[in-house]
Amino acid sequence: MEHHPVPTTVLWDIDGTLVRNAASPGNLYHLALERALGRDLPLLVGHQHGRTDAGIIVEHVRAHHLEDDLVPTVSGHLRDLSEERHRSGDRRTPAPGAIDLVRRFAALGWRNGLLTGNSAHRARIKLLGAGFDVDAFDWEHSYFGDEQVERSGVTALAAAALSGTRAVIVGDTPRDGEAADAVGIPFLAVATGVYDVDALRSTSAVAVARDCVEDARLIEEAIAGLPPLAEAQTTRPSFDGGPPGQR
């Protein structure tokens, strides 16, 4: 009987993992809320790395005691602002070695998917702006956070779809690790964001890499040694208590 290898999907986070974090990462969410209301507002929310777009927008909306039904409108303005900045020449910097490691994994026959707090549209803009070939990613096996307030809602989608195959989440924050743990997907940490190696060692990470250059072999070997995911478990939706109309 012919043996078929188990597919391997590497689920990359974007901000802080594939691309360097923006200088003012929380700025666009605030501007999107101002645009939705048509007036200036005080900035009440600091940026929290590892959050989803939906979760950050909800926090901004609620900080101003506004209704959750405003969230889809703000999300639309966030998309527009991201597009406008890209067209004006705003670009992101790829994390060291990330472009080459994506190519390396593709050469191994692994899928390069995305698991990000961004929408698919914003993900494309950021990756294009940082010099990635967006066609190097498997968009059918990618999971986005524009409709999930909690990151574990995104990882639950991935766990359900990839059950029985080998998968790993590569990210730069403890939140990435916690969301992976919640659904039983292994987490591999890279210290290319705001958290250093020591901080990331306190997570469940199967390996902690300094970056995708110095520790490229460590990353590859750690992923190659992973067993397939357990067959689908029942995972509760994480969106309870979130804004209506976002399910």
C-alpha positions as CSV (number, residue, x, y, z in Angstrom):
1,M,0.0,0.0,0.0
2,E,1.4,3.4,-1.0
3,H,2.4,5.6,1.9
4,H,1.5,9.3,1.7
5,P,3.5,11.7,3.9
6,V,1.5,13.7,6.4
7,P,1.1,17.3,5.1
8,T,3.0,20.0,7.1
9,T,1.5,23.4,7.5
10,V,3.6,26.2,9.0
11,L,1.2,28.9,10.3
12,W,3.1,32.2,10.4
13,D,2.1,35.2,12.4
14,I,2.9,38.5,10.6
15,D,3.6,41.4,12.9
16,G,6.8,40.9,14.8
17,T,7.3,37.5,13.1
18,L,7.5,37.8,9.3
19,V,7.7,41.6,9.4
20,R,9.1,44.0,11.9
21,N,6.5,45.7,14.1
22,A,5.4,49.2,13.0
23,A,6.7,52.2,14.8
24,S,3.2,53.1,16.1
25,P,1.2,49.9,15.8
26,G,-1.9,51.1,17.6
27,N,-2.3,54.3,15.5
28,L,-4.4,53.1,12.6
29,Y,-7.1,51.6,14.9
30,H,-7.5,54.9,16.6
31,L,-7.6,56.8,13.3
32,A,-10.2,54.3,11.9
33,L,-12.5,55.0,14.9
34,E,-12.1,58.8,14.4
35,R,-12.9,58.4,10.7
36,A,-16.0,56.3,11.6
37,L,-17.3,59.0,13.9
38,G,-16.1,62.0,11.9
39,R,-14.4,63.7,14.8
40,D,-11.2,63.7,16.8
41,L,-11.0,61.5,19.9
42,P,-8.5,61.2,22.8
43,L,-6.4,58.1,22.4
44,L,-7.4,55.9,25.4
45,V,-6.0,52.4,24.4
46,G,-2.4,51.4,24.2
47,H,-1.4,48.8,21.7
48,Q,-1.2,45.2,22.9
49,H,0.9,42.9,20.8
50,G,-0.6,39.6,19.8
51,R,-4.2,40.9,19.7
52,T,-6.6,40.4,16.8
53,D,-7.8,43.4,14.7
54,A,-11.3,42.7,15.9
55,G,-10.2,42.5,19.6
56,I,-8.3,45.8,19.3
57,I,-11.2,47.6,17.6
58,V,-13.6,46.4,20.2
59,E,-11.3,47.7,22.9
60,H,-11.1,51.1,21.3
61,V,-14.9,51.3,20.8
62,R,-15.7,50.3,24.3
63,A,-13.1,52.6,25.8
64,H,-15.2,55.5,24.4
65,H,-18.4,53.9,25.7
66,L,-19.7,53.4,22.2
67,E,-21.8,50.5,20.9
68,D,-20.3,47.3,19.5
69,D,-22.4,47.6,16.3
70,L,-19.9,50.3,15.3
71,V,-17.1,47.6,15.0
72,P,-17.8,46.6,11.3
73,T,-17.7,50.2,10.2
74,V,-14.4,50.8,12.0
75,S,-13.0,47.6,10.5
76,G,-13.9,48.9,7.0
77,H,-12.0,52.2,7.7
78,L,-9.0,50.2,9.0
79,R,-8.9,48.4,5.7
80,D,-9.1,51.7,3.8
81,L,-6.4,53.3,5.9
82,S,-4.1,50.4,5.4
83,E,-4.6,50.5,1.6
84,E,-4.0,54.3,1.6
85,R,-0.8,54.0,3.5
86,H,0.4,51.3,1.2
87,R,-0.4,53.4,-1.9
88,S,1.4,56.3,-0.4
89,G,4.6,54.3,-0.2
90,D,4.5,53.1,3.4
91,R,6.5,49.9,3.7
92,R,7.4,47.4,6.3
93,T,10.7,45.7,6.9
94,P,10.9,41.9,6.7
95,A,12.2,40.1,9.8
96,P,15.8,38.8,9.4
97,G,15.8,35.6,7.3
98,A,12.0,35.3,7.1
99,I,11.7,35.5,3.3
100,D,14.4,32.9,2.8
101,L,12.9,30.5,5.4
102,V,9.5,30.8,3.7
103,R,11.2,29.8,0.5
104,R,13.1,26.9,2.2
105,F,9.9,25.5,3.7
106,A,8.2,25.6,0.3
107,A,11.1,23.7,-1.2
108,L,10.6,21.1,1.4
109,G,7.0,20.7,0.3
110,W,5.6,22.3,3.4
111,R,2.7,24.7,3.2
112,N,3.4,28.3,4.4
113,G,0.1,29.4,5.8
114,L,-0.8,32.5,7.9
115,L,-2.3,32.7,11.3
116,T,-2.6,36.4,12.1
117,G,-4.7,38.9,13.9
118,N,-5.0,40.9,10.7
119,S,-7.6,40.5,7.9
120,A,-6.5,38.7,4.7
121,H,-6.5,42.0,2.9
122,R,-4.3,43.7,5.5
123,A,-2.0,40.6,5.5
124,R,-1.5,40.9,1.8
125,I,-0.6,44.6,2.0
126,K,1.9,44.1,4.8
127,L,3.6,41.2,3.1
128,L,3.8,42.9,-0.3
129,G,5.1,46.0,1.4
130,A,7.9,44.0,3.1
131,G,9.0,42.3,-0.1
132,F,7.4,38.9,0.3
133,D,5.9,36.9,-2.7
134,V,2.3,36.6,-1.5
135,D,1.9,33.6,-3.8
136,A,4.4,31.8,-1.6
137,F,1.7,31.5,1.0
138,D,-1.2,29.0,1.0
139,W,-4.2,31.3,1.4
140,E,-6.6,28.3,1.6
141,H,-4.7,27.2,4.8
142,S,-4.5,30.6,6.4
143,Y,-6.5,32.0,9.3
144,F,-7.4,35.6,10.1
145,G,-8.4,37.7,13.1
146,D,-10.7,40.4,11.6
147,E,-13.8,38.6,12.9
148,Q,-12.4,37.0,16.0
149,V,-12.1,39.1,19.2
150,E,-9.9,36.5,20.9
151,R,-6.8,34.9,19.1
152,S,-7.9,31.5,20.3
153,G,-10.9,31.9,18.0
154,V,-8.5,32.0,15.1
155,T,-6.4,29.0,16.3
156,A,-9.7,27.0,16.7
157,L,-10.4,27.5,13.0
158,A,-7.0,26.2,12.2
159,A,-7.2,23.2,14.5
160,A,-10.5,22.1,13.0
161,A,-9.2,22.4,9.5
162,L,-5.8,20.8,10.0
163,S,-6.8,17.9,12.3
164,G,-4.7,14.8,11.7
165,T,-1.9,16.7,9.8
166,R,1.3,18.2,11.1
167,A,1.0,21.9,11.9
168,V,2.8,24.5,14.0
169,I,2.2,28.2,14.8
170,V,5.2,30.4,14.5
171,G,4.9,33.6,16.5
172,D,6.6,36.3,18.5
173,T,4.4,36.8,21.6
174,P,3.2,34.8,24.5
175,R,-0.4,35.5,23.3
176,D,0.5,33.4,20.2
177,G,1.6,30.6,22.4
178,E,-1.5,30.8,24.7
179,A,-3.8,30.7,21.6
180,A,-2.0,27.7,20.2
181,D,-2.1,25.9,23.6
182,A,-5.9,26.5,23.8
183,V,-6.5,24.2,20.8
184,G,-3.5,21.8,21.0
185,I,-1.4,23.2,18.1
186,P,2.4,23.3,18.8
187,F,3.9,26.8,19.2
188,L,7.4,27.8,18.0
189,A,8.6,31.2,19.2
190,V,10.8,33.7,17.4
191,A,12.3,36.6,19.3
192,T,12.0,39.1,16.4
193,G,9.2,41.2,18.1
194,V,9.0,42.9,21.4
195,Y,9.7,39.8,23.5
196,D,13.2,38.5,23.9
197,V,14.3,34.9,24.1
198,D,14.1,34.7,27.9
199,A,10.5,36.0,27.9
200,L,9.5,33.5,25.3
201,R,11.1,30.6,27.1
202,S,8.4,30.9,29.7
203,T,5.8,29.8,27.1
204,S,5.1,26.3,25.9
205,A,7.2,26.8,22.8
206,V,8.7,23.6,21.3
207,A,11.7,25.8,20.4
208,V,12.7,29.5,20.9
209,A,14.7,31.0,18.0
210,R,16.6,34.3,18.1
211,D,15.5,34.9,14.5
212,C,15.2,33.1,11.1
213,V,18.9,33.5,10.3
214,E,20.8,32.4,13.3
215,D,18.4,29.7,14.3
216,A,17.0,28.7,10.9
217,R,18.2,25.1,11.3
218,L,16.7,24.9,14.9
219,I,13.3,26.0,13.5
220,E,13.4,23.5,10.6
221,E,14.4,20.6,12.8
222,A,11.9,21.4,15.5
223,I,9.0,21.5,13.0
224,A,10.3,18.3,11.2
225,G,10.2,16.4,14.5
226,L,6.6,17.3,15.4
227,P,3.9,14.6,15.4
228,P,0.6,15.1,13.6
229,L,-2.2,17.0,15.4
230,A,-4.7,15.0,17.3
231,E,-7.9,14.4,15.5
232,A,-10.4,17.2,15.8
233,Q,-11.4,18.1,19.4
234,T,-14.5,20.0,20.2
235,T,-13.4,23.6,20.8
236,R,-15.8,26.2,22.1
237,P,-16.1,29.5,20.1
238,S,-14.1,32.2,21.7
239,F,-16.4,35.0,20.5
240,D,-18.8,34.9,23.4
241,G,-19.5,38.4,24.6
242,G,-18.2,39.9,21.4
243,P,-20.0,42.4,19.2
244,P,-23.1,41.2,17.4
245,G,-22.8,40.7,13.7
246,Q,-19.1,39.6,13.9
247,R,-19.6,35.9,14.1
